[in-house]
Amino acid sequence: MTLAMVARRAGVSPQTVSNAINSPDLLRPETLERVRRTIDEMGYRPSRAAQTLRTRSSKLIGYGIQPAPDGNPPPVMDRFLHALSQAADEAGYRILLFACPPGGPSLDGYEELLARHDVDGFVLSNTARQDPRQAWLAKRGVPFVGFGRMWSGRQIGDWVDVDGAFGTDAAVEHLVALGHRRIAFLGWPRGSGVGDDRAEGWQRAMRRHGLPTRGRRAESAGDVEAARTAVKPLLDAGATAVVAASDTLALGCYHALRERGTTPGRDLAVVGFDDSPTAAILSPSLTTVAQPLEAVGRECVRLLLARMATPDAPPGRVLLEPSLVVRESA
């Protein structure tokens, strides 16, 4: 099936069919409708290779996948990638996945893809302090958008992020309304941009209510066993509720409580963050903060396409609010 065959069936020129696909605003509504109807009837699909040669656009967006330290990718990133792929598909693009080495963000993979002209832009995730990718891409005029802030003094490029501080603030407000005053925070080691952001929301809400924070914060690596160990001093100090920086850390709280023969939700209120698939099936089910990942995916694609269309436009930054999902644990 060729473009010329569609043109003959619709009674228009090949250029008109091309305009219907690439520049529909150039056609009269009745002509556009006739051509599109013919395209559907004949099952015509434009050649991706031909479009690339003509427009210098591959309609591909690069996304680097980093292996998780324990081999199990975070459920949040799986859900984000699905939302991103769906938003890109609706805009006529595809997500091209490529492997990144373990460890911190690096340029491996990005240089190779650009050298081969395989992608029109990139979506970055796992942004961190001292991340080299944003400055490197900006210097070369390559469109990109980050899922996550820069977490450094110098802001470069476009990004979409979830307001973690808003989420933990809302969690404290919920616990205060339930009558809790000894509310602890279980987070990641200081220096993590996302972790520090979530800790700030807890501190802000505690100060607003005049509640003490000294001795009520513990730090843990991201795994359940480390969280189980880290939360014990908070329990010994008499905390009646714990806000955790992730559902994985919250699960560590569950394990520590059951080790003591006590019950989450009854003997200690627990609030997680991320609304992972396990949150709803835990017993008792976990109250948690849900990230609006579908909206994040849509905004990432929107900002990236806007950057492609207007390279010199001011930076686009979008901060989305998460929502508290109240279940049995708090």
C-alpha positions as CSV (number, residue, x, y, z in Angstrom):
1,M,0.0,0.0,0.0
2,T,1.5,3.3,-1.1
3,L,0.7,7.0,-0.6
4,A,0.0,7.3,-4.4
5,M,-2.6,4.5,-4.2
6,V,-4.4,6.3,-1.4
7,A,-4.3,9.5,-3.4
8,R,-5.9,7.9,-6.5
9,R,-8.6,6.3,-4.4
10,A,-9.4,9.6,-2.6
11,G,-9.2,11.6,-5.9
12,V,-6.5,14.0,-4.6
13,S,-2.8,14.5,-5.2
14,P,-0.1,12.6,-3.3
15,Q,0.9,15.9,-1.7
16,T,-2.6,16.3,-0.3
17,V,-2.4,12.9,1.3
18,S,1.0,13.8,2.8
19,N,-0.5,17.0,4.2
20,A,-3.3,15.0,5.7
21,I,-0.7,13.0,7.6
22,N,1.9,15.6,8.5
23,S,0.1,19.0,8.2
24,P,-3.6,18.5,8.5
25,D,-4.2,22.2,9.3
26,L,-3.4,23.0,5.7
27,L,-6.4,21.1,4.3
28,R,-10.1,22.0,4.2
29,P,-12.1,19.9,6.7
30,E,-14.1,18.1,4.1
31,T,-10.9,17.2,2.2
32,L,-9.1,16.1,5.3
33,E,-12.1,13.9,6.3
34,R,-12.2,12.2,2.8
35,V,-8.5,11.5,2.9
36,R,-8.5,10.1,6.4
37,R,-11.5,7.9,5.6
38,T,-9.7,6.5,2.6
39,I,-6.5,5.9,4.7
40,D,-8.6,3.9,7.2
41,E,-10.4,1.9,4.5
42,M,-7.2,1.0,2.8
43,G,-5.2,0.3,6.0
44,Y,-2.4,2.6,4.8
45,R,0.5,3.2,7.3
46,P,3.1,5.8,6.5
47,S,6.7,4.6,6.2
48,R,8.7,5.5,9.3
49,A,11.9,5.5,7.3
50,A,10.5,7.8,4.6
51,Q,9.2,10.2,7.2
52,T,12.6,10.3,8.9
53,L,14.4,11.1,5.7
54,R,11.9,13.8,4.9
55,T,11.5,15.5,8.2
56,R,14.8,14.5,9.9
57,S,12.6,13.2,12.8
58,S,12.7,9.6,14.0
59,K,9.5,10.0,16.1
60,L,11.5,8.2,18.8
61,I,12.1,9.4,22.4
62,G,15.1,7.8,24.2
63,Y,14.7,6.6,27.8
64,G,17.6,5.0,29.7
65,I,16.9,2.0,31.9
66,Q,19.2,1.6,35.0
67,P,19.4,-1.8,36.7
68,A,18.1,-1.7,40.3
69,P,20.6,-2.5,43.0
70,D,18.7,-5.6,44.1
71,G,17.6,-6.6,40.6
72,N,14.0,-5.6,41.3
73,P,13.0,-2.3,39.6
74,P,10.8,0.0,41.7
75,P,7.1,-0.4,40.9
76,V,6.8,3.4,40.6
77,M,9.2,3.5,37.6
78,D,7.3,0.6,35.9
79,R,4.1,2.6,36.2
80,F,5.8,5.8,35.1
81,L,7.2,4.1,32.0
82,H,3.8,2.7,31.1
83,A,2.2,6.2,31.5
84,L,5.1,7.8,29.5
85,S,4.7,5.2,26.6
86,Q,1.0,5.8,26.4
87,A,1.3,9.6,26.3
88,A,4.1,9.3,23.7
89,D,2.0,6.9,21.6
90,E,-1.0,9.4,21.7
91,A,1.3,12.1,20.4
92,G,2.6,9.9,17.5
93,Y,5.9,9.0,19.1
94,R,7.5,5.8,20.5
95,I,9.7,5.3,23.5
96,L,13.1,3.7,22.7
97,L,14.6,2.0,25.7
98,F,18.3,1.6,26.1
99,A,20.4,0.1,28.9
100,C,22.4,2.3,31.3
101,P,25.2,1.0,33.5
102,P,24.5,0.5,37.2
103,G,25.5,3.2,39.7
104,G,24.8,7.0,39.4
105,P,23.6,8.7,36.2
106,S,26.1,8.7,33.4
107,L,26.4,9.6,29.7
108,D,26.8,6.0,28.5
109,G,24.2,5.2,25.8
110,Y,23.3,8.9,25.2
111,E,26.3,9.6,23.0
112,E,25.9,6.5,20.9
113,L,22.2,7.2,20.2
114,L,22.9,10.8,19.2
115,A,25.8,9.7,17.0
116,R,23.4,7.5,15.1
117,H,20.6,10.1,15.0
118,D,18.2,7.5,16.4
119,V,16.1,9.8,18.7
120,D,14.5,13.2,18.7
121,G,15.0,13.8,22.4
122,F,15.3,12.1,25.8
123,V,13.3,11.7,29.0
124,L,15.6,11.4,32.0
125,S,14.7,9.8,35.4
126,N,16.6,9.1,38.6
127,T,17.9,12.7,38.5
128,A,20.5,13.4,41.2
129,R,22.9,15.9,42.4
130,Q,26.0,16.1,40.1
131,D,24.0,14.5,37.3
132,P,26.0,15.2,34.1
133,R,23.2,14.5,31.6
134,Q,21.3,17.8,31.7
135,A,24.3,20.1,31.1
136,W,25.7,17.8,28.4
137,L,22.5,17.6,26.5
138,A,21.7,21.3,26.8
139,K,25.2,22.2,25.5
140,R,24.5,20.1,22.3
141,G,21.0,21.5,21.9
142,V,19.3,18.2,22.4
143,P,15.7,18.4,23.7
144,F,15.2,16.6,27.0
145,V,12.9,16.6,30.0
146,G,13.5,15.2,33.4
147,F,11.2,13.2,35.6
148,G,12.7,14.8,38.7
149,R,14.3,18.0,39.7
150,M,17.9,18.9,39.3
151,W,18.5,18.9,43.1
152,S,21.3,21.4,42.6
153,G,21.7,25.2,42.7
154,R,22.0,25.5,38.9
155,Q,18.7,24.6,37.2
156,I,19.0,23.3,33.6
157,G,16.3,22.3,31.2
158,D,12.7,21.2,31.6
159,W,11.4,18.9,34.3
160,V,8.3,17.4,35.8
161,D,8.3,16.3,39.4
162,V,6.0,15.2,42.3
163,D,5.9,17.4,45.4
164,G,7.1,14.9,48.0
165,A,7.0,17.5,50.7
166,F,3.4,18.2,50.0
167,G,2.7,14.4,50.4
168,T,4.4,13.9,53.7
169,D,2.9,17.2,55.0
170,A,-0.5,15.7,54.2
171,A,0.4,12.5,55.9
172,V,1.3,14.3,59.2
173,E,-2.0,16.4,59.0
174,H,-3.9,13.1,58.7
175,L,-2.1,11.6,61.7
176,V,-2.6,14.7,63.8
177,A,-6.3,14.6,63.0
178,L,-6.3,11.1,64.4
179,G,-4.8,12.3,67.6
180,H,-1.2,11.4,67.2
181,R,1.5,13.7,68.6
182,R,4.6,11.5,68.6
183,I,5.0,11.2,64.8
184,A,8.4,9.9,63.6
185,F,9.9,9.9,60.1
186,L,11.8,7.0,58.5
187,G,13.7,8.2,55.5
188,W,16.8,7.7,53.4
189,P,20.2,9.0,54.3
190,R,20.6,12.8,54.0
191,G,21.8,14.0,50.6
192,S,19.1,12.2,48.5
193,G,17.1,15.0,46.7
194,V,13.9,13.0,46.8
195,G,14.4,11.8,50.4
196,D,15.3,15.3,51.7
197,D,12.2,16.7,50.0
198,R,9.9,14.2,51.7
199,A,11.6,14.7,55.1
200,E,11.1,18.5,54.7
201,G,7.3,18.0,54.4
202,W,7.3,16.0,57.6
203,Q,9.4,18.7,59.4
204,R,7.3,21.5,58.1
205,A,4.0,20.0,59.3
206,M,5.5,19.1,62.7
207,R,6.7,22.6,63.3
208,R,3.3,24.0,62.2
209,H,1.6,22.0,65.0
210,G,4.4,22.7,67.5
211,L,5.4,19.0,67.7
212,P,9.0,18.0,68.5
213,T,11.2,16.4,65.8
214,R,14.4,15.8,67.8
215,G,15.0,12.1,68.2
216,R,12.1,11.3,65.9
217,R,13.9,10.8,62.6
218,A,15.8,7.7,61.5
219,E,17.6,6.9,58.3
220,S,17.8,3.7,56.3
221,A,18.9,2.2,53.0
222,G,16.1,1.3,50.7
223,D,15.6,-2.3,51.6
224,V,13.1,-3.8,54.0
225,E,15.6,-5.4,56.4
226,A,17.6,-2.2,56.9
227,A,14.3,-0.3,57.5
228,R,13.3,-2.9,60.1
229,T,16.5,-2.3,62.0
230,A,16.4,1.5,61.6
231,V,12.9,2.0,62.9
232,K,13.5,0.2,66.2
233,P,14.9,3.2,68.1
234,L,11.8,5.2,67.0
235,L,9.6,2.6,68.5
236,D,11.7,2.4,71.7
237,A,11.4,6.2,72.0
238,G,7.6,5.9,72.1
239,A,6.5,7.0,68.6
240,T,2.8,6.3,68.0
241,A,3.0,6.9,64.2
242,V,5.7,6.7,61.5
243,V,5.7,8.5,58.2
244,A,8.0,6.5,55.8
245,A,9.7,7.9,52.7
246,S,8.6,4.9,50.7
247,D,6.3,1.8,50.9
248,T,9.4,-0.4,51.1
249,L,10.5,1.4,54.3
250,A,7.0,1.2,55.6
251,L,7.1,-2.6,55.1
252,G,10.2,-2.6,57.3
253,C,8.1,-1.0,60.0
254,Y,5.5,-3.8,59.6
255,H,8.3,-6.4,60.2
256,A,9.7,-4.6,63.2
257,L,6.2,-4.4,64.8
258,R,5.4,-8.1,64.2
259,E,8.7,-9.0,65.6
260,R,7.5,-7.4,68.8
261,G,4.1,-9.1,68.7
262,T,2.3,-5.8,67.9
263,T,0.1,-4.8,65.0
264,P,0.5,-2.0,62.4
265,G,-2.5,0.3,62.5
266,R,-3.5,-0.7,66.0
267,D,-0.3,-0.3,68.0
268,L,1.5,2.0,65.6
269,A,0.1,4.1,62.7
270,V,2.2,3.7,59.5
271,V,2.0,5.8,56.4
272,G,4.1,4.9,53.3
273,F,4.8,6.7,50.1
274,D,4.4,5.7,46.4
275,D,1.2,3.5,46.6
276,S,3.1,0.5,45.3
277,P,1.1,-2.6,44.3
278,T,1.8,-4.3,47.7
279,A,0.3,-1.4,49.7
280,A,-3.3,-2.4,49.1
281,I,-2.7,-6.1,49.7
282,L,-0.7,-5.8,52.9
283,S,-2.5,-6.8,56.1
284,P,-3.5,-4.4,57.4
285,S,-3.6,-2.4,54.1
286,L,-1.1,0.5,54.0
287,T,-2.1,4.1,54.1
288,T,0.2,5.7,51.6
289,V,0.9,8.8,49.4
290,A,0.1,8.1,45.7
291,Q,2.1,9.8,42.9
292,P,0.1,11.0,39.9
293,L,2.2,9.1,37.4
294,E,-0.2,9.3,34.5
295,A,-0.1,13.1,34.8
296,V,3.7,13.0,35.1
297,G,3.9,11.0,31.8
298,R,1.6,13.4,30.0
299,E,3.5,16.4,31.2
300,C,6.9,15.0,30.3
301,V,5.7,14.4,26.7
302,R,4.1,17.8,26.5
303,L,7.2,19.6,27.7
304,L,9.5,17.6,25.4
305,L,7.4,18.3,22.3
306,A,7.2,21.9,23.2
307,R,11.0,22.1,23.5
308,M,11.3,20.4,20.1
309,A,9.0,22.9,18.6
310,T,10.5,26.0,20.3
311,P,14.1,25.3,21.3
312,D,14.7,28.8,22.7
313,A,11.5,28.9,24.9
314,P,11.9,29.5,28.7
315,P,12.4,26.4,30.8
316,G,9.2,24.5,31.6
317,R,8.9,23.2,35.2
318,V,5.9,21.4,36.5
319,L,5.4,20.3,40.2
320,L,2.5,18.0,40.7
321,E,0.7,17.3,44.0
322,P,0.4,13.7,45.2
323,S,-2.6,12.4,47.1
324,L,-3.1,10.5,50.4
325,V,-4.7,7.1,50.1
326,V,-6.2,6.2,53.5
327,R,-6.4,2.6,54.3
328,E,-6.2,0.5,57.5
329,S,-2.7,1.2,58.8
330,A,-3.4,4.8,59.7
